[in-house]
Amino acid sequence: YHIMREAGTEIPFTGELNHEKRPGTYYSYGCDKPIFRSEAKYDSGTGWPSFYEPIKPDAVVLHQESGLDTRTEVRDTCGSHLGHVFDDGPEPTGKRYCMNSVAMYFVPDKE
């Protein structure tokens, strides 16, 4: 609740999806919709699952936060807080979608 509804942040390096390496799809708990693919996941070293792009452009909603430390919040299409996006990611996008594990679940590809 704290993370998805109050825009909290989980403690880094504690989320179970941070170390997930199998091929598959990440879904938002809030909408039960796909938001990221494993091919776009990378180890950012930050302690949170990081992706360089969503599964499709309209899979997430970006919201500019206001205040002293302006950041861009990432929400699912139902309005649940997922994390933030930063401009320090790898090619091809240069983006780092830094997500909270507890806001997502992972479905591995069928073999």
N, C-alpha and C positions, 0 to 999 in steps of 0.2 A: 504494500500500500504506500509506504513512505517513498519508494522510488518511482513507481508508476503514476501515482496521483499527486504527490507533493514535490516531485522533481528532485528527489534525493539521489545520492550516489553510493553505490556499494563500496566496501573497502577494497582497494586494489589487491590483485593477486588472490582473491578469495572466490571468485566466480568459477563455477564448474565449466562453463563454456570457454573460458580463457585458453584452456589447453586442448580443446576439441580440434582434431586434425582430420577426421574422416570426411569424405565427400558427402555433401548433403545440403539441406536448406534450413535456414534459421527463420522461425516464425515469431511474431509478436504474441505475447500472452493476451494483450488487450483486445486485439481484433481477430486473433487466430488466422492471420494472413501471412504469406511469405514476405520477408523483408530483405534478406541477404542470402547469397550463395557462398559456399565454402571456397570457391575459386577466387573470390574477392577478399578473403580473410588473410590477414598477415600478422606477424608478431611485431607489435609496435614497441614492446618493452615497457609499456605504461601500466600493465596489470589489468587491463580490461580488453575484452574481445574487440578487435579493430578490423575494419573493412575499408576498402578504397572506393566502393560504390554500392548502392542498394541493388536489389535484384532487378528493379526497373525504376525509372525516374519518379513515378508517382506512388511508389511503395511506402515512402515515408514523407512526412511534412516537416519542413524546416521553419523554425520560429526564432526570430531575433530577440534575445533577451535584452533588457535594459538595465542600467545600473553602472557602477564603476567598472566592473569586469564584464564587458559585453561579450557574450558568446552566442553561438547559434545552437539552439536546442533541436534535437531530433525527436519527433513524435511519430507514433503510428497513425494511421488514418482515422482511428477512433479517438485520438487525443491523448493517449498514454505516453508519458515520458519514457524514452529509451536511452538517451544519452546526449552527446554533443558531437558536432562535426568541426574539425579544425583543418587549416590549410597547410599542414605539415606532413601529409601522407605521401606514399610512393606514386610513381607513374602507374597507370596512365592518367589518373585524375588529379593527383597531388592532394587528395582529401584523406582525412583520417576520421572515419565514423567510429567514435569511441563509445561503445555500448555497455550497458549493465547486463550481466548474465541473467539476473533474476527477471528481467523484462522480456526474455526470449526463451524459446525452447528449440531444440535441434532434432531434425528428422533425417537420419542417414539415408543415402540413396540405396535403392534395392540392388543387390548384386545379381 
